[in-house]
C-alpha cells in the first residue's frame, strides 16, 4: 500500500498534492529580503500560465472526448467543455509550483552563451523532429497518447530551443534539477490518483508499459510540461536581462 490517505475528488487532489507545495515554496519567496535571495519572474509566470491554458485546453479536451482518459464517478465538481474544472486549475497551478521551485535553484538572468543563426535552426529542427515522431505514433491506437503528447509538445520545444538551447545547455545541471524534482513529485501524485481511481487511462490508447504503476505516457506528460515551464522561465529571465 502506498499510503492510507483516500482522496475522493479532483479538488481534494489539489488540496493534498498541489496547494501544500505551492504554499510551502511561496512563503520563502514572499519573505525573501532581496531579489537575489529568491525571485519568481512574475511576468514570465503569468505569461506561461496564460499560454498553458490557451494551448493545452483544446488538446486536453480533444483527448478526453476521444476517450484517452476519463474520470471516476463523482470525482469532478463540474465541467467546462469536456474537461473538469479541476483540470483547468491544475494547468494553472502546476506552473506555479514548478516556478517557485525553479526560483530556489536558479539565479535568474545569469550570463551565458548566445545562440547563433545555425544554433537557432538546429534547435527548431530538433523540435520539428519531435513532432515528426509524434505524428508517426498517432497512426496506431496503442501509441496514440504518446504521439499526441509529442506532437503537442513539438512547437513549444522548437520555439524554446530555437531561442536559446546553448544557454539552456550551459546551465543544464540547474535546468535538470529544476525539472526533475517537480516531475518526480507529480509522478508520485499522479500514481496515487490513478491508484485511487480519480482518473483512468485508456488501455486502448496506451502502450501498456508502466513504471511502478505509472503509465509511461503520464510520465512523459509531466516531464514535458515541466520542461516547458522551466525552459520558458529560464529563457524569459535571460532575455529580459539582455534587453536591460
N, C-alpha and C positions, 0 to 999 in steps of 0.2 A: 504494500500500500504506500502511495506517495505521501499523503498527509490526510488527517482526519477531517479537514475543513470541507464542507459541502457548499457549493455556490450554485444558486438556482436560477439566476437571471444574468443577462448581459450587464446590466447596471451593477449587479453585485460583483461581477468580474472586475469592473473598473474600480469599485470600492476597495477590492482586495489587492489587485495587482498593478493598477495604473496610478491611482491617486496617491497612495503612500510614497512610492519612489519619487513622484513629481514634487510632493511637498518636502520630502527629505532632502532632495537636491536643491530645491528653491530656497530653503532657509539660509544656507551659506551664501547663495548667490545674492540674495537681497541684503544680507548683512555685511557683504564684503566692503571694507572701508575705501578701497581704491579700485580703479579699473583694472589694474594689473593683478590684483589679488584673485578675482574671479569675475568674469564678464560674460554675459549672454548677449549675443548680437540680436537685439530685439527686432530691428528692421528685417534682418535676414530670416529670423524665425517666423515672423509674421508672413513674409512672402512665401516661405516654404509651406506653412500651414494652409495658406490660401491656394497655392498651386497644388498641394496634395489633395485637397478637397475637390478642386476643379478637374484634376487629371485622373484621380482614382475613382471618383463617383460613377462615371459611365461604365468603366471597366468592371468595377465591383458589382454593379447592378446587373450587367450582362451575364457575368458568371453565375450569379445567384439565380437569375431567370433560367439559364441553361441547365442548372442543377449540379454545378460543380461542387457546391456545398449547400447545406441547409441548416436550420436552427432547431433546437429541441423544442418540445411542446411547452408553451407558457414561459419561454425564456426571454422573449423580447416584449418591451412595453409598447411598442408601436413601430410602424414602418413608414418610410418615405420612398416612393418608387418601389423598388423591390427589397431594399436594404433596411434593416432595423436602425432605429435612431442611435443605438449604442455603437453601431458600426461607424457612423459619421463622427461620433465622439471619439472613438479610438483613432481614427485617421487624424484628428486634430491633436490628440493628447500624446500619441507616440512621438511626434517630432519634439514636443516639449521635454519629455523625459530624456530623449537622446541628446538634445541640445544642452540641457543642464549638465549631463554627464560630460559632454564634449568640453564644456567650459572649465571643467575641473582638470582636464588633461592636456589642453592646448592653449597656448598663448596666441590669441587671435592676431592675424595680420603679420606674422613673423616673416622676415625676408627669405627669399628663395628664388630658384631659377624661373625664368620667364619662358613660356612656350614659343618656339619658332613657328613659322608657317608650316614647315614639314611636320613638326610635333602636332600641330592642330589637325592637320589632315590625317595623321596616323591615329590620333585619338578618336576622331569622328568615324574613321573606317572601322576601328575596333568596336565601337558602339553599333555600327551597321552590321558587323559580323554577328554580334549577339542577336540582333533582330532576325538575321537570316536563319540562324539555328532555331530561334523561336518559331518562325513561320514554318519551318520544316516539321517541327514537332507537333504543330497543330493538325497535321494531316491524319493523325491516328488518335482514337479516343483515349488510349492508355497514357499518352504523353500530352494530352490536350492542356491540362493545367500547367505543366512545366512550360509548354510552348507559349501559353498565354502570359505567364509571368515574364519570360524572356523578351517576347515581342513588345510587351507593355513597357518593360524597363529600357529597351534599346534607345529610344530617342533621348531620354534623360541622361543615360550614361554617355551617349555620343556627344551631347552638348557639354557635359561636365568635363569629360576627358579632352575634348577639343579646346576648352578654355584653359585648362591647366594641369594636364596629367603629370608633367615634370615636377610641378610644385607639390602635387599630392604624393608623388613617388618620393620626393625629397623628405617629406615628413611621414613616410609610410608607416613607421612604427607607431607614431602618435595616432594616425588615422586608423590603423588596425586595432589599437586598444579602444579607441572611441567607438568603433563599430562593434567589436567583439563583445564587450560587456553587456550593452543593452540587447544585443542579438541573442546571446545565451539566456539572458533573463526572460525575454519574451518567448523564446523556445520553451522554457520551463512552464511559463504561464499558459501558453497555448496547449502544451501537452496535458496540463491539468484540466483545462477547459474541454478538450477532446475526451479525456478520460471520464469527465462528469457529464458528457453529452450536451454541453451548451451549444456546440455546433458539430456537424458531422460532415466529413469529407467524402465525396462520392468515390466508390471503388471503380466505377466505370472510367472516370477521367484522370485517374492517377496510376502510376506505375506499380504501386503496391509495395514499395520499399520504405520501411520505417527505420528510424534511428532512435532506439529506446522508446518506441511507440509514437514518435513524431514523424508524420509523412515527410519525405524529402521535399515535396512541393511547399509545404508550410515552412520548413527550414529555409528554403531558398527565398521565399517571400520576405521573411523578416531580415534575412541577410541583405537582400537587395534594397528594401525600404530604408534600413538604417544606413546603408551605403549612400543612398540618395541624400539623406539628411546630413550626414557628416561631411561628405564631399561638398555639398551645396553650401553649408555654413563656412567651412574652411576656405573655400574659394571666394565666398562673399566678403569675408573679412579681409582677405588678401587683396581683392580688387579695390575695396574701399580704402585701404591703407595706401595703395599705389596711387589712387586718384588724389589723395590728400597731399 
